Amino acid sequence: MKQFDQIPRISLTITPTPIEPLPRFSEVLGGPEIYIKRDDNTGLALGGNKARKLEYLLAEAIAQGCDVVLTEGGLQSNHARMTAAAACRVGMKAILVLKGKEIEEYQGNLLLDRLLDAEIVVVDPDGPLSRRDAMYQKAEELKEQGMKPYVIPTGGSTGLGAMGYIRCAKEIIDQSKALGINFDWVVHPIGSGGTQAGLLAGKKLFEGNFEIFGIAADNEDFEPEILQIGKEIALLLESNLSIEPADINLNYDYFGPEYGVPSEIAIEAMKLLARTEGIIVGPVYTGKALAGFIDLINKGQFKAGEKVLFVHTGGAPAVFAMDIIDQLE
């Protein structure tokens, strides 16, 4: 087996990110003892989990001699914002292919994309090209112009990108030993599959004792993606490591009303965490996962006496693009 630390990586993050107790939040909910993994504090362009993946992906881009990086996402994509920042760090141009209607104002992540000097290509969801096809078409145009593009799929969710969350799983295992806490569950948002695949692989590689539970921000079936990324991880590590369907815990009940649109229960969850612990989460991924987590505590999925770690994967800049003031009373 190839050693995990042999996979090339550049430094983009401030890690390990802290694990903090949430005593007031836990008391209000009256269920398990809750902690939070602060991956919103990874340090790159206001933080978030994608920086972990980009450390590996940009290392490959540099090794291949690329001079421009392309990725895709929604108009308020956290991944796109962090890719633009990572490109700045390594001296590359960033092109962000974002799905949506015409941009009416630059707020939230879009404002930061422009601050980071990224080129934004907007793809109409009702148009002839899918977002992914538009991205690869743009990459071909760049090749014809003599540039060498590096393409990153949605969320950086590949076997190589997932190495960032193998590293995170090892952090959690090491930190739990240092803190003297045996976590029963690690709960996280899921939007493309790479985070869960990396956590599952890391749990197996470094012998974690916790269960991993993902709460989806979209109604896409993520299981095939997670299984595929698991196979890619095994190839990269030259290992017989395997992620099986039985390893995957996913819940799809809390993504509504639709991807990218805040739900009422997500806003209520954001308010509760902010007003008990002073921690801000975004409305698209972490807010919806937090809402699901709260409801699942009420339904008995996570029980009193258990210790649960919630992974804050970032995304707070999207708050500044959402018209939710009337819901904050």
C-alpha positions in Angstrom: 0.0 0.0 0.0 1.2 3.5 -0.9 1.6 5.7 2.2 -1.0 8.4 2.6 1.6 11.0 3.2 3.2 10.3 -0.1 0.3 11.8 -2.1 1.5 15.3 -3.2 -0.1 18.2 -1.4 0.4 21.9 -1.1 -0.4 23.9 2.1 -3.6 26.0 1.8 -5.1 25.5 5.2 -4.6 26.2 8.9 -5.1 22.7 10.3 -6.0 20.9 12.5 -9.2 22.9 12.8 -10.5 23.2 16.3 -13.1 20.9 17.9 -15.3 22.9 20.3 -18.0 21.9 22.7 -21.5 23.3 22.3 -22.9 23.2 25.8 -25.7 25.8 25.4 -26.8 24.4 22.1 -26.8 20.8 23.6 -28.8 21.9 26.6 -31.5 23.5 24.5 -31.9 20.3 22.5 -31.8 18.0 25.5 -30.2 15.1 23.6 -26.6 14.1 22.9 -23.5 16.0 24.0 -22.7 18.0 20.9 -19.3 19.2 19.6 -18.4 21.1 16.4 -15.4 20.7 14.1 -14.6 24.2 12.8 -13.8 23.5 9.2 -15.2 27.0 8.5 -11.8 28.1 10.0 -9.5 26.5 7.4 -8.1 30.0 6.7 -8.4 30.4 2.9 -10.8 33.2 1.7 -13.1 33.0 4.8 -12.7 29.3 5.2 -14.6 26.1 4.4 -14.0 22.4 3.7 -13.1 22.7 0.1 -9.6 24.1 0.9 -8.7 20.6 2.2 -9.5 19.1 -1.2 -7.8 21.9 -3.1 -4.5 21.2 -1.4 -4.3 17.9 -3.4 -6.0 19.1 -6.6 -3.8 22.2 -7.0 -0.7 20.1 -6.2 -1.6 18.0 -9.2 -2.3 21.1 -11.4 1.1 22.5 -10.5 2.8 19.1 -11.3 1.1 19.1 -14.7 2.3 22.6 -15.5 -1.2 24.0 -15.7 -1.7 27.8 -15.9 -5.5 28.1 -15.5 -8.0 26.2 -13.3 -11.7 25.8 -14.1 -14.4 24.6 -11.8 -18.2 24.6 -11.7 -21.0 25.3 -9.2 -24.1 27.3 -8.4 -24.0 31.1 -8.4 -23.3 31.1 -4.6 -20.8 28.2 -4.8 -18.5 28.0 -1.8 -16.2 25.7 -3.7 -15.9 28.2 -6.6 -14.9 31.0 -4.2 -12.3 28.8 -2.6 -11.0 27.6 -5.9 -10.5 31.2 -7.0 -8.6 31.9 -3.8 -6.4 28.8 -4.2 -5.6 29.8 -7.8 -4.5 33.2 -6.5 -2.2 31.5 -4.0 -0.4 29.5 -6.7 -0.4 32.2 -9.4 -3.0 30.7 -11.7 -6.0 32.2 -13.4 -9.4 30.9 -12.2 -12.5 30.5 -14.4 -15.8 29.7 -12.6 -18.6 28.1 -14.6 -21.7 28.9 -12.6 -25.3 27.8 -13.2 -28.0 30.4 -12.9 -29.8 33.3 -14.6 -28.1 36.6 -15.3 -26.3 38.1 -12.3 -28.3 41.0 -11.0 -25.9 42.0 -8.2 -22.6 40.8 -6.8 -23.2 39.7 -3.2 -21.9 36.9 -1.0 -19.7 34.4 -2.7 -20.1 36.2 -6.1 -18.6 39.4 -4.7 -15.7 37.5 -3.3 -15.2 35.7 -6.7 -14.7 39.1 -8.3 -12.5 40.4 -5.5 -10.3 37.3 -6.2 -10.3 38.3 -9.9 -11.9 35.1 -11.1 -13.6 35.0 -14.5 -17.2 34.1 -14.2 -19.1 32.2 -16.9 -22.8 32.0 -16.3 -24.7 29.0 -17.7 -28.5 29.3 -18.1 -30.1 26.2 -16.6 -32.6 26.3 -19.4 -29.9 26.7 -22.1 -28.6 24.0 -24.5 -25.4 23.2 -22.5 -25.2 21.7 -19.0 -22.9 23.4 -16.6 -20.3 20.6 -16.9 -20.4 20.5 -20.7 -19.9 24.3 -20.7 -16.9 23.9 -18.5 -15.2 21.3 -20.7 -16.1 23.4 -23.8 -14.3 26.3 -22.2 -11.3 24.1 -21.4 -11.0 23.1 -25.0 -11.2 26.8 -26.1 -8.3 27.5 -23.7 -6.2 24.7 -25.1 -6.7 26.1 -28.6 -5.4 29.4 -27.3 -2.2 27.7 -26.1 -3.2 27.6 -22.4 -3.0 24.5 -20.2 -6.2 24.2 -18.1 -6.8 22.0 -15.1 -10.5 21.0 -14.6 -12.0 20.4 -11.2 -15.4 18.7 -11.0 -18.2 19.9 -8.7 -17.0 20.3 -5.1 -13.6 18.9 -5.9 -15.2 15.5 -5.3 -12.7 13.0 -6.8 -10.5 10.4 -5.2 -7.7 12.9 -5.1 -9.8 15.7 -3.6 -11.1 13.2 -1.0 -7.6 12.9 0.4 -8.4 16.1 2.2 -11.1 14.4 4.2 -9.0 11.3 4.8 -6.6 13.8 6.5 -9.6 15.3 8.4 -10.7 11.9 9.6 -7.2 11.4 11.0 -7.4 14.8 12.7 -10.7 13.9 14.3 -9.2 10.6 15.6 -6.1 12.3 17.0 -8.0 15.1 18.5 -10.6 12.8 20.2 -7.7 10.9 21.8 -6.1 14.2 23.0 -9.4 15.5 24.3 -10.4 12.1 25.9 -13.7 12.1 24.0 -15.0 9.0 22.2 -17.4 10.3 19.5 -20.3 8.0 18.7 -21.2 10.0 15.5 -19.6 12.4 13.1 -22.4 14.3 11.3 -21.7 16.4 8.2 -23.4 18.2 5.3 -23.2 16.5 1.9 -23.4 18.3 -1.5 -21.2 16.2 -3.9 -20.0 13.1 -2.0 -16.3 13.7 -1.6 -16.4 14.7 2.1 -18.2 11.5 3.1 -16.0 9.3 0.9 -12.9 10.8 2.5 -14.2 10.5 6.0 -15.2 6.8 5.5 -11.8 6.0 4.0 -10.0 7.8 6.7 -12.0 6.1 9.4 -11.0 2.7 7.9 -7.3 3.7 7.4 -6.8 5.1 10.8 -9.2 2.9 12.8 -11.9 5.4 13.9 -14.6 4.1 16.2 -17.4 6.6 15.2 -20.2 6.3 12.7 -20.4 8.8 9.9 -23.8 10.4 8.9 -24.3 12.7 6.0 -27.3 15.1 5.6 -27.9 16.1 2.0 -28.3 19.6 0.6 -29.7 18.2 -2.6 -31.9 15.3 -3.7 -29.3 13.8 -5.9 -28.4 10.2 -5.2 -24.9 10.5 -3.8 -24.3 6.8 -3.0 -22.9 5.9 -6.5 -20.6 8.9 -6.4 -19.3 7.9 -2.9 -18.7 4.4 -4.0 -16.8 5.6 -7.2 -14.7 8.0 -5.2 -13.9 5.1 -2.8 -12.5 3.1 -5.8 -10.4 6.1 -6.9 -9.0 6.4 -3.4 -8.0 2.7 -3.4 -6.2 3.1 -6.7 -4.3 6.2 -5.5 -3.2 4.5 -2.3 -2.5 1.2 -4.1 -4.7 -0.4 -1.4 -7.5 -2.9 -1.1 -9.5 -0.4 0.9 -13.1 -0.6 0.0 -16.2 1.6 0.7 -19.3 -0.6 0.7 -23.0 0.5 0.5 -23.4 -0.7 4.1 -20.8 1.9 5.2 -22.9 4.8 3.8 -25.3 6.7 6.1 -27.2 9.4 4.2 -30.4 11.4 4.9 -32.3 13.3 2.1 -35.2 14.7 4.1 -33.9 18.3 4.6 -32.8 19.7 1.3 -36.1 21.5 0.5 -37.6 23.5 -0.9 -34.8 23.0 -3.5 -31.0 23.1 -3.8 -29.6 26.6 -3.1 -32.8 28.0 -1.5 -32.9 28.3 2.3 -35.6 26.4 4.1 -37.5 27.8 7.0 -36.1 25.1 9.3 -32.6 25.8 8.1 -33.0 29.5 9.1 -34.4 28.4 12.5 -31.4 26.1 13.0 -29.0 29.0 12.0 -30.7 31.2 14.5 -30.4 28.6 17.3 -26.7 28.0 16.9 -25.9 31.7 16.5 -27.9 32.7 19.5 -26.6 29.9 21.8 -23.0 29.7 20.7 -22.2 32.7 18.5 -21.4 30.5 15.5 -22.6 31.4 12.0 -23.5 28.7 9.4 -24.5 29.2 5.8 -28.1 28.7 4.5 -27.3 26.2 1.7 -25.3 23.3 3.1 -24.4 23.6 6.8 -27.7 25.3 7.8 -29.8 22.6 6.2 -27.7 19.8 7.6 -27.9 21.5 11.1 -31.7 21.6 10.7 -31.8 17.9 9.8 -29.5 17.1 12.7 -31.8 19.0 15.2 -34.9 17.2 13.9 -33.2 13.8 14.0 -32.2 14.4 17.6 -35.9 15.1 18.3 -36.8 11.8 16.5 -34.2 9.8 18.5 -31.6 9.1 15.8 -29.0 10.7 18.1 -29.6 9.9 21.7 -29.0 11.3 25.1 -25.6 10.1 26.5 -24.1 9.9 23.0 -21.3 12.3 21.9 -21.8 13.7 18.4 -19.4 15.8 16.4 -21.0 18.1 13.8 -18.6 19.2 11.0 -19.1 22.8 10.1 -18.0 22.7 6.4 -18.2 26.5 5.9 -20.4 28.6 3.6 -21.2 31.6 5.8 -20.5 34.1 3.0 -23.7 33.0 1.2 -25.7 34.5 4.1 -24.9 38.0 2.7 -26.7 37.1 -0.6 -29.9 35.9 1.0 -32.9 38.1 1.8 -33.8 36.5 5.1 -34.1 39.5 7.4 -37.9 39.1 7.9 -37.3 35.5 9.1 -34.8 36.5 11.8 -37.3 38.0 14.2 
